[in-house]
Amino acid sequence: MPNRITAGNWTAELRGLWLAVLVFGAVSNLLILTGPIFMLQVYDRVLTGRSTATLIVLFALVAFVYAMMAGIDTARAQVMVRIGARTRHALEQRVFEASLRARLRDPPDPRAAMAMQDLDTVQRVLGSTVAQAAFDLPWTLVFLAILYAVHPALGWLAVGGSVVLAVQAFAGHLAQRRLLGDARHEGAAADQLQAAIENEGSDRVAGLTPDVIARWLGHRDHALAALLRTADGSVRSSALARTFRLFLQSATLALGAWLVLQEQLSPGLMVGASILLGRALAPVEQLAAHWSTLHAALTGWRRLDAFLRATGRPVEPVLGSFDGALSVRGLVVVPQGRREAVLRLHGFEVSPGRALGVIGPGGSGKSLFARVLAGSVPPSAGVLRQGQVPLSKVPVNRIGFLPQRFGLLPGTIAETISRHAPGADPARIEAAARLAGAHPGIAALFAGYETPTAPDAAHLPGGLLQRIGLARAYYGDPALVVLDEPNAHLDADAQAAFNTAIRELKARGAVIVITALRPASISECDDLLVLDGGVQTGFGPRDIILRQMVRNHVAVVPAGREP
């Protein structure tokens, strides 16, 4: 498998390919003059001199030149296809990672859903004939200048025809842009409704009612109707452009014949001018017929560029030791599009070998804080460090994370626990599973650790699925372990195994952060962080914080009155 192209050498390699495209295009367009020159020689030299030998030599030369032109055009098309492929190859990892980060924001960036589609569109257009037509467009001016040099009347006829084709293309684009906007709007509404029904935890039964189905079909029908009208307009524009170009060739031939009758032009130039006009207007015709495709690629590229600029490049991780305290100072999280912060922590520090419990009422920001520590949500301000290293530069495989809603990627249970690391040690995978109390349940499955996670993941018990998620968080001896509501679906035995695992992780010197609603989750915690409305209201040793909370509760609720 070839090495992934980095941003630096990608632009350098593409520079050479673009230069090759320009050179091939220049040679190919110059060879286009073969037909008109051959026609001129036949009329003005072969027919007047009645020389068969001259005709044979000229025809052999023309055949050789056309064979060269076929090879050059093929090479240029292949280079364009590779430019599109290398562009995608160089950007797809960055786009994929940026899309994942954007979807994890609160609220998610809507451009993330279009990012990969925009990249695919750019790749397809770069390898298509539309891109080649765009590169040939400057040569239209050269051919028009040659026609004007042959005779000004021919030049002005060609210029007028080019203007008509351009106006037709622009008018067709304006008409199709509105229809495409309607199609995208209706399609997005249908997709949004379908995603809401299919989303885990939603009322899927409501999606089966006739009214909901009719609403979904209505959006799809409107989108299909708009796409059909767009296709009709595109076909009509293409037919008009081709017909008008053929008409212009005939008009040029007629004008040339009139000039021959006026003894202002030779018969060879008359036919050659008609052929040259057809070649001059070919790029204009192609762009007129496929302007919407080119516009979609340009729009997608601008949208993709703006998305990548807004998302930013991922911070390169550093190598070395990350042992040390978890330090948080002045953490602020402001969701995109909002002005007020949803999470504000003035700071604290958790030493290695200690567990921090994050408590607070529902909606207080516990899960958001866990996602910030895991690196899925970037902070708007503040300092987060693991030892002396910024948390954003700690490799992801050194942070163990269990999200509140844990899902399995396609693969096997062993690959899930090892985070799909190639060549993972089975002994380390089993050790993590034993630490999480998942080994007996996994061993009882029909294929053990090689049990596929898709599509059979839905049949795994909730408790086993949660323990597999814990095993993934424990795998690799992470320096920081972040567990968001880890005791969900755990029975008493699994809860005891969980507490044992926390003690083991603390003995190894890890920093553990546990968000909790149930008191059983914080039984092994040494410190507590109290959140309320996204604001830090308390931090300190567990017993002291709990006593303070009890005293505050007694002060608010007088003795003898039920809370």
N, C-alpha and C positions, 0 to 999 in steps of 0.2 A: 504493500500500500504506500503510495507516495506521501512524503512529508507534507504537512499542512503548510500552505503558503502564508507567510506573515505579511503584515501590512506594508512593511518596508520593501521586501523584495518583490511583493506582488505588483506594486506600481512600477518598479524597475523592469520587471519582465514584460508587463503589458506595454510599456513604452516601446520596446522592440517589436512587439506584435502589431501595435498601431502603425509603426513606421512601415512594416511589411505590407499592411493593408493599403496604406497610401501609395506605396511604390507599385504594388500590383494593380491598384485602381488606375494610376496614371498610365501604366503601360497598356492596360486593357482598353482604356478609353481612347488612347492614341491609335491602337490597332483597329478601333471602330472605323477609322477613316479608310480602311482597306477597301470596303465595298464601294464608297463613292469614287475613290481613286481608280479602282478597277473598272468601274462603269465609264469613267472619263476616258481611260486609255482605250477601252473597246470602241467607243463611239468615235473618238478623235484620232486614234492611231490604227487600230486593227481594221475597222470598216473602211476608213479612207485609204489605207495602204493595202487592203485585201491580203494581209499576211497571216497565213495559218500558223507559221512557226512562232510569230510574236504572240498569237493568242494562246498557244500551248504553253509557252514559257510563263506568260502572265498568269494563266490559270493554275499552273503548278506552284507558282509563288504564292498566289492567293490561298490555295489549299494548305500550304505550309503555315502561313500566317494565321489562318483560322484555327488550325490545330494548336498552335501556340496560344492563341487567345482562349481556347477551351481549357487548356491546362492552367493558364494563369487565373481564369475565373474560378476554376475548381479550387485552386490553392487559396485564393482570397476568401472564398466561402468557408473553407476549412479553418482558416486562421480566425475568421469572425466567430465561428462556432466555438473555437478554443478560447477566445477572449471571453465569451459569455460563460463558458464552463469555469475558467480560472477566476473570473469575478465572483461567481457563486461559491467556488471552493474556498476562496480567500475570506469571504464575508459571512458564510453561513454559520460558522461557530459563534462569531461575535453577535450576529443577529439572533441566533437561538438563545444565547445566554442573556442578551438584553431583553428579549421577549419574556423570558422567565422572570427576570428581575422586575420588569414592568407589570407583569400580572400579579406579583406579590405586593405591589403597592396598595395603599388604601386612600382613594379608590384606585383600581387597576387602570393603567394607561390604555385607552381604547386602540391606540395605534399598534399595540403589541399583536393583536389578532391579524393585522394586515401585513406585518413585517416580512414574514416568510413568503407570502403571496407576492408582495412587491419585488422581492429578490428573484423569485421564479419568473415574473413577468419581464424583468430587466434581462435575465439570461436568455429567455426565448427570443426577445426582440433583437438582442445583439447578434444572435445566430441566424436571423431571418433575412430575407431579401429586402425588407423594409430598411434595415440598417445599411445595407449595401447601396440602396437607392439614395439614402441620405448622403453617403460619401460621394456618390456620382453627381449629386446636384450641382456642385460648383462647376463641373465640366459642361453643364448645360449652357452656362454663360460663354464658355470657350466656343462651343459649337454655334451658338447664336452669333458670336462675333465672326466666325468663319462664314456663316450664311450672309451676314451683312457685307463682308468683304466680297463675296461672290456677286451680290447685287443688293443694294439697300432695301428694295421692295421685299425681297425674300426675308431679310433680317427683321423688318418691321412686322411682317406676317407671323413670323415665328415668335416674336416678342408678344404680340397681341394674343396668340394662342396660349402662350405660357401664363399670361395674366388671367385669361379666362379659366384655365385649369386650376390656378391657385385660388381664385375667388370661389370656384365651385367646391374645392376641397375645404376652404374655411367655412363656407355656408353649411356644408354637410356636417362638419365637426360641431358647429354650434347647435344644430338640430339634434345630433346624436348625444351630445353631452347632457342635455336635459333628460333624454330618455334613459341614458345609463345611470344618471343620478336617481331617477325614480326606481329603476330596477334594483340598484344597490340598497336604497332605503327600504323597499318592500322585502327584499331578501334578508336584510339584517333584522327586520321586525319578525320575520318567520323564524330565523335562527335563534333570536333572543327568546321567543316563546317556547321553542323546542328545548332550548338549553334549560330554561326555568323548570319545565316539566321533568326533564331527565336528571336534574340536579339532585344529588343525594339528599334526602330529607324532605323533599318537596312532596306535594300532594299529587302523586302520579295518577291516582284514580280520577281526579278532576280533568286530567288530560284526555281521558277517554270519552268525555261527554261530547255529544254532537255539536254543541255550540263552540267548544274550544277547537275541535277538529275543523269546523267550518271557518273559524277565524284564521287558523293556520293556513288552510287551503286558500282563503281569500288573499292573504299576503303573497303566497306562492303564485297564484294566478295573475295577480297584478304585476309581479316581477317578470313572469314569463311573457305577458303581453308586451311589456316595455322592451324586453329583449328581442322579441319578434319584430317590433317596429324598428328597433335599432338595426337588426340584421337586414330588414327590407331596405332601410335607408343606405346601409353600407353597400348592398348589392346594386342598388340604383346608382349610387355615386360611381361605383367601379365601372358599370356598364356605360354610363354617360362619359366618363373620362376616356375609356378605350375607344368609344365611338367617335368622340370629338378629335382624338389624336389621329385616327385613321382618316377622318374628314380633312384634317389639316394637311396630312400627307398628300391627299388628292388635290386639295386646294393649292399646295405648293407646286405640284406637278402641272396643274393648269396654269398657274402664274408663270412657271418656267417655260411652258410651251408658248405662252403669249410673248414672253421676252425673246424666245428663239425666233418667233415670227417677226419680231421687231429688230432682229439681228443684234440683240444686246446680250445674248447668252448662247453657248454652244449646247447641242443636244446632250452631250455627256454630263455637263454641269447641271442640266435640267433634271435628269434622273438622279444624279448624285445628291442634289440639294434635297429632293424628296426623301431619300434614304437617310440623309444626315438629320433632317428635321425629326423624323421618327425616332432616331436614337437620342436626339437632344431632349425630346419631350418624354421619353420613357421614364426617367426618374420622377418627373413631375406627375405623370400619370399614376405611378405606383404609390407615391406619397398621397395623392388625392384619393386613391382607392382605400388606402390603409392608414389614413391619418389618425383615426381613432386609436389604432394599435400603438403607433408611435407616441401619441399623446399620453396614453395610459402608461407606457414605459417611462416617459419623462416625469409624469406626475408621481409614479411609484418611486422613482429614484430620488426625487426631491423629498417626498414623504419619508423614505427610508433614511436619507441623510439627516433630516431634522430629528427623526426618532433616535438615531444613534448618537447624535450630538447631545440630545436631552438626557439620554440614559447614561451616557458616559462610558468610558472603558472600565472593565473590571480591574481592580487593584491587583497588581502582581504580588502573589504571596512570597514571603521570605522564608529562607531555610534556616534551620538552627533550633535551639531549644526555646520552648514557650512556657517553661515552668515559671510560675510566679502568680501573684495575686490578680484577681479580676478587679479592675479599677474602672469606675464609671464616674464621670465628672460632667455636670451641666448638660445632660442628655435632653434633647428636644426633638420631637418628631412632629412635623407639620405635613399632613397629607397634601398631595398635589391638587391644586385648584382651591385650596382653603387657606385662610389666614391665621386661624387659631390653632394652637398646638393641641394634639390629642394625647400626648405623653410628655411629661416634664419631670425630670428627676435631677435634684441638685447634686447627688453623688453619694457614693459609698465604696467600700473595698471589701473583698472576700479573699481571705488567705487560702493558699493551697491546702488541700486536705480538709476543707470545710464545705458544708452544704448550706445553700441559701434557699429559704422558702419564700415565695412571692405570694402574698395573700391579699384579699380584697374582695369586695362584692362583684357580682357579674357586671361586665362592661367597664371595669376599672382600668383595663389596659394590660392585664397580666400576659395574655397571649401575644399582644403586640410587642411587649418587651422581650418575650422569648424569641420572637421572630427577628427582632433587632439584633439580639445576641448571636443568633444563628447566621446572620448575614443576609437574610432574605429581604429585610426592609432597611434601606439606608437611613441613618439618622440625619436630621436637618442641621443639627448642631451638637456639639459636645465631644467628649473624649472617652473612648472605650479602649482599654488596653488589657492584654494578657501578659503579665510581667512587664517588660519594657517594649513590647511589640504592639502596635495598633491592632485591634481585633480584626479590622478589615484585611490585614496582611497575613493573618494566621491561615494556613491551608485548611480547606474545608474538611479534609480527612482527619484533622486534629480537633475538630469540634463535633461531638456527638449530639444529635438533635432528634427528639421525638416530637413531632407536631401534634396538635390536638386531634386532628383528623388524619390518621396515618393510612396511606395507600401503598399498594404494591405495583412496581413496574413489571413489565413482561420479563420473564426469565425464570430462575429457580429460587428456592428459599435460600440456598447457600449464596447465590449472587446478590440477593436482597440484603442479607446480613453483612456481606463484605462490601456493600455499596458498589457492586458490579466491578470490583477491581480485578484486572486480569491476573491469573496465576495466584489467586489468594490461597493462603495456607489453610487446608481443611481443619487442622488442629486449632487454629486461632478462631475459625468460624464456630466450631463446636464449643470452644471455651466461652465465647461471647454468649452463645445460646444457653449454656449451662448456667452462666452468671445471671441471665434473665429468667431462668426457670422454664425455658422453652424447649429444652432438649427432649424430655420425655414425649411431649406432644408431637414434635417434629419426627422423632424416631418411629412413632406409631403410624405415620402417614405411609401410603403405599409405596412411595419412592424416597422417603426420608428427606434428606437435605436437597435431593434432586427433584423434588416435587415441583411441577410448574406452578408459577404464581398467576398465570393467566392462561385460560379463562377460569381456572379452578379456584382462584383466590376467593371468590364469592362463597365457596363452600367451607372455608376455614372458619372455625369457631372464633367469635369475637375476642375471647380471652387469649387464645393462641396467637391471633393476629397482633394483639397488643404486645405480647411478650416477644414476638419476632421484631416488632418495632423497637422495643427496648434493647434487644440483642444488637440490632444495627447501630443504636446509639452508643452501646458499650464497645463495639468492635474497634480494634486498632489502638487501644490504650489512649483515648483522647485526653487532652489537657483540660478541656472544658466540656462538660456534659449539661445540656439544656433539655429539660423534660417538661413538656406542657401537658398538664393533667394526666400524669402517667398511670394513675391507679384506675382509670376507666376500664371497665370490663374485667377487673381483677378480682378473684375470689380471695378467701382468707389465706389459703396456701400461697397463692401468687403474691399477695401483699407481703407475706413474711419473706418470700424470696426477694421481693423488691427491696425491702429494708436491709436484707443481708447484702444485696448488691451495692447499695449506697454505702454501707460501711466498708466494703471491699474497695470501692472507687476512692473513698476518702483515704484509705490506707495507702493507696498508690500515689497520692498527692494530687489528685484531680480536684478541680473546682466544679461543684455541682449546683445547678440552679433548677429549682422545682416550683412550678406554678401549681397552686392547689386551691380547691374549694372544700375538700374533705380533710379533716384533721389528721387522718391516718397517713396522708402523704407527707406531712412535715414532721413525723415522729423522729426522723433521723437528721433533721435540719439543725444546724448550729445557730444560724442567724435568720432573721425574718425581715423582709422588706414589705411594707404596707403601702398599697396603692388605693387611691380613692379618686375616681373621676379622672384618671390619668396623671395624678399628681402624687409624688412621694410624700406620705404623711408620717412615716416612721421607719426606722432601721435600727437594728441592734441585736443583741443575743436573744434567742428564742424565748426563754423564760421571762426575761424582763419585758419584752414587747407584749407577751400574752398577759402578764400581770397588769401592764398599763391599759390594755384594751378592756380587761375585766373591770378595772377601777373606773374607766370612762363610762362603761356600760352601766355600772351601779350608780354613777353620778347622774346619768340621764334618766334611768328608770328607778324611782325611789323604791326602797325595800317594802315588801308586802304587796306591790302592784305587779301584775303580770305584764311582761314586756309585750 
